[in-house]
Amino acid sequence: MKPVDVRAMTEDQLKDTLLKLKEEQFKLRFQQASGQMENTARYGQIRRDIARIQTVQTERKSHVEQGS
């Protein structure tokens, strides 16, 4: 997921995507603990995508607060 894609999403889409990514991260954590994880790089990708979404949400929140 690229930052441009994240910035194009609405707030509802961001929340839904964030929820899905956190669920996938949770599942991958169990797979890693049990030794069943096949694509180890996916865990890092999910972490970065979550960070991107949270960054955009924080930027939007601070922009709204500054505009008030």
N, CA and C atoms as a LAMMPS dump frame, in Angstrom:
ITEM: TIMESTEP
0
ITEM: NUMBER OF ATOMS
204
ITEM: BOX BOUNDS ff ff ff
-5.0000000000000000e+02 5.0000000000000000e+02
-5.0000000000000000e+02 5.0000000000000000e+02
-5.0000000000000000e+02 5.0000000000000000e+02
ITEM: ATOMS id mol type element x y z
1 1 1 N 0.849 -1.169 0
2 1 2 C 0 0 0
3 1 3 C 0.897 1.235 0
4 2 1 N 0.621 2.129 -0.922
5 2 2 C 1.429 3.332 -1.045
6 2 3 C 0.769 4.486 -0.296
7 3 1 N 1.567 5.462 0.148
8 3 2 C 0.996 6.609 0.863
9 3 3 C -0.059 7.357 0.049
10 4 1 N 0.102 7.415 -1.255
11 4 2 C -0.88 8.094 -2.111
12 4 3 C -2.229 7.386 -2.013
13 5 1 N -2.192 6.057 -1.989
14 5 2 C -3.43 5.285 -1.875
15 5 3 C -4.11 5.532 -0.533
16 6 1 N -3.312 5.605 0.511
17 6 2 C -3.858 5.814 1.852
18 6 3 C -4.489 7.199 1.958
19 7 1 N -3.831 8.204 1.402
20 7 2 C -4.359 9.565 1.481
21 7 3 C -5.647 9.733 0.669
22 8 1 N -5.848 8.884 -0.33
23 8 2 C -7.056 8.982 -1.155
24 8 3 C -8.267 8.358 -0.478
25 9 1 N -8.063 7.611 0.602
26 9 2 C -9.167 6.938 1.285
27 9 3 C -9.941 7.901 2.178
28 10 1 N -11.215 7.574 2.387
29 10 2 C -12.028 8.337 3.327
30 10 3 C -11.744 7.832 4.743
31 11 1 N -12.273 8.518 5.726
32 11 2 C -12.066 8.115 7.121
33 11 3 C -12.623 6.721 7.395
34 12 1 N -13.795 6.433 6.855
35 12 2 C -14.394 5.111 7.062
36 12 3 C -13.555 4.014 6.422
37 13 1 N -13.047 4.281 5.235
38 13 2 C -12.198 3.3 4.568
39 13 3 C -10.915 3.071 5.36
40 14 1 N -10.355 4.147 5.914
41 14 2 C -9.141 4.02 6.717
42 14 3 C -9.393 3.152 7.947
43 15 1 N -10.523 3.384 8.613
44 15 2 C -10.836 2.606 9.807
45 15 3 C -11.031 1.133 9.473
46 16 1 N -11.744 0.857 8.381
47 16 2 C -11.978 -0.528 7.967
48 16 3 C -10.674 -1.226 7.604
49 17 1 N -9.833 -0.547 6.84
50 17 2 C -8.555 -1.128 6.428
51 17 3 C -7.658 -1.364 7.635
52 18 1 N -7.657 -0.419 8.554
53 18 2 C -6.846 -0.566 9.763
54 18 3 C -7.301 -1.766 10.579
55 19 1 N -8.594 -1.941 10.7
56 19 2 C -9.134 -3.083 11.439
57 19 3 C -8.732 -4.402 10.78
58 20 1 N -8.841 -4.478 9.465
59 20 2 C -8.471 -5.696 8.741
60 20 3 C -6.978 -5.999 8.895
61 21 1 N -6.152 -4.956 8.815
62 21 2 C -4.712 -5.162 8.943
63 21 3 C -4.335 -5.631 10.348
64 22 1 N -4.996 -5.08 11.36
65 22 2 C -4.703 -5.506 12.725
66 22 3 C -5.128 -6.948 12.964
67 23 1 N -6.236 -7.354 12.345
68 23 2 C -6.671 -8.75 12.463
69 23 3 C -5.658 -9.681 11.792
70 24 1 N -5.189 -9.274 10.619
71 24 2 C -4.202 -10.093 9.912
72 24 3 C -2.896 -10.158 10.693
73 25 1 N -2.506 -9.054 11.306
74 25 2 C -1.296 -9.024 12.122
75 25 3 C -1.439 -9.982 13.307
76 26 1 N -2.608 -10.005 13.892
77 26 2 C -2.871 -10.896 15.02
78 26 3 C -2.726 -12.358 14.595
79 27 1 N -3.294 -12.695 13.438
80 27 2 C -3.21 -14.067 12.927
81 27 3 C -1.768 -14.438 12.603
82 28 1 N -1.04 -13.512 12.012
83 28 2 C 0.355 -13.788 11.667
84 28 3 C 1.224 -13.976 12.909
85 29 1 N 0.876 -13.265 13.964
86 29 2 C 1.635 -13.403 15.207
87 29 3 C 1.514 -14.833 15.742
88 30 1 N 0.321 -15.404 15.66
89 30 2 C 0.132 -16.782 16.102
90 30 3 C 0.837 -17.763 15.172
91 31 1 N 0.793 -17.485 13.881
92 31 2 C 1.492 -18.36 12.943
93 31 3 C 2.993 -18.347 13.2
94 32 1 N 3.525 -17.178 13.509
95 32 2 C 4.95 -17.057 13.779
96 32 3 C 5.319 -17.809 15.055
97 33 1 N 4.486 -17.717 16.047
98 33 2 C 4.769 -18.391 17.32
99 33 3 C 4.721 -19.907 17.18
100 34 1 N 3.847 -20.395 16.299
101 34 2 C 3.722 -21.846 16.134
102 34 3 C 4.632 -22.381 15.029
103 35 1 N 5.383 -21.508 14.38
104 35 2 C 6.32 -21.936 13.356
105 35 3 C 5.681 -22.237 12.016
106 36 1 N 4.474 -21.753 11.773
107 36 2 C 3.757 -22.025 10.528
108 36 3 C 3.814 -20.863 9.539
109 37 1 N 4.494 -19.814 9.896
110 37 2 C 4.518 -18.625 9.048
111 37 3 C 5.364 -18.879 7.802
112 38 1 N 4.756 -18.674 6.636
113 38 2 C 5.436 -18.936 5.378
114 38 3 C 6.128 -17.691 4.836
115 39 1 N 5.423 -16.576 4.817
116 39 2 C 5.964 -15.338 4.268
117 39 3 C 6.298 -14.397 5.43
118 40 1 N 7.52 -14.442 5.883
119 40 2 C 7.901 -13.649 7.049
120 40 3 C 7.94 -12.153 6.748
121 41 1 N 8.13 -11.784 5.515
122 41 2 C 8.185 -10.369 5.147
123 41 3 C 6.82 -9.703 5.253
124 42 1 N 5.766 -10.487 5.188
125 42 2 C 4.406 -9.932 5.236
126 42 3 C 4.148 -9.222 6.556
127 43 1 N 4.722 -9.735 7.634
128 43 2 C 4.52 -9.122 8.947
129 43 3 C 5.046 -7.68 8.948
130 44 1 N 6.198 -7.467 8.368
131 44 2 C 6.765 -6.117 8.289
132 44 3 C 5.952 -5.201 7.401
133 45 1 N 5.432 -5.743 6.31
134 45 2 C 4.594 -4.951 5.412
135 45 3 C 3.335 -4.471 6.128
136 46 1 N 2.745 -5.359 6.894
137 46 2 C 1.523 -4.999 7.621
138 46 3 C 1.826 -3.914 8.644
139 47 1 N 2.942 -4.054 9.354
140 47 2 C 3.316 -3.036 10.349
141 47 3 C 3.474 -1.669 9.7
142 48 1 N 4.116 -1.621 8.539
143 48 2 C 4.305 -0.342 7.848
144 48 3 C 2.976 0.224 7.344
145 49 1 N 2.106 -0.638 6.835
146 49 2 C 0.797 -0.172 6.369
147 49 3 C -0.028 0.392 7.52
148 50 1 N 0.018 -0.265 8.67
149 50 2 C -0.696 0.237 9.854
150 50 3 C -0.144 1.603 10.24
151 51 1 N 1.164 1.745 10.223
152 51 2 C 1.783 3.028 10.576
153 51 3 C 1.382 4.125 9.59
154 52 1 N 1.323 3.789 8.309
155 52 2 C 0.913 4.781 7.305
156 52 3 C -0.508 5.265 7.561
157 53 1 N -1.398 4.332 7.829
158 53 2 C -2.793 4.696 8.068
159 53 3 C -2.914 5.557 9.312
160 54 1 N -2.234 5.176 10.376
161 54 2 C -2.302 5.955 11.609
162 54 3 C -1.7 7.34 11.426
163 55 1 N -0.659 7.452 10.619
164 55 2 C -0.053 8.758 10.348
165 55 3 C -1.026 9.667 9.618
166 56 1 N -1.696 9.136 8.614
167 56 2 C -2.665 9.939 7.857
168 56 3 C -3.825 10.354 8.757
169 57 1 N -4.287 9.45 9.615
170 57 2 C -5.376 9.801 10.53
171 57 3 C -4.945 10.914 11.48
172 58 1 N -3.729 10.849 11.979
173 58 2 C -3.215 11.879 12.885
174 58 3 C -3.07 13.214 12.16
175 59 1 N -2.573 13.177 10.928
176 59 2 C -2.436 14.407 10.148
177 59 3 C -3.79 15.067 9.92
178 60 1 N -4.775 14.256 9.566
179 60 2 C -6.112 14.802 9.311
180 60 3 C -6.712 15.375 10.585
181 61 1 N -6.49 14.705 11.69
182 61 2 C -7.038 15.165 12.963
183 61 3 C -6.399 16.5 13.354
184 62 1 N -5.079 16.617 13.211
185 62 2 C -4.416 17.857 13.581
186 62 3 C -4.779 18.985 12.613
187 63 1 N -5.01 18.647 11.353
188 63 2 C -5.416 19.662 10.377
189 63 3 C -6.794 20.212 10.714
190 64 1 N -7.706 19.346 11.146
191 64 2 C -9.048 19.79 11.522
192 64 3 C -8.979 20.656 12.778
193 65 1 N -8.142 20.274 13.735
194 65 2 C -8.021 21.038 14.973
195 65 3 C -7.394 22.407 14.72
196 66 1 N -6.451 22.488 13.807
197 66 2 C -5.829 23.778 13.488
198 66 3 C -6.777 24.688 12.732
199 67 1 N -7.668 24.102 11.968
200 67 2 C -8.626 24.896 11.189
201 67 3 C -9.723 25.488 12.049
202 68 1 N -9.919 24.949 13.252
203 68 2 C -10.997 25.431 14.126
204 68 3 C -10.627 26.694 14.836
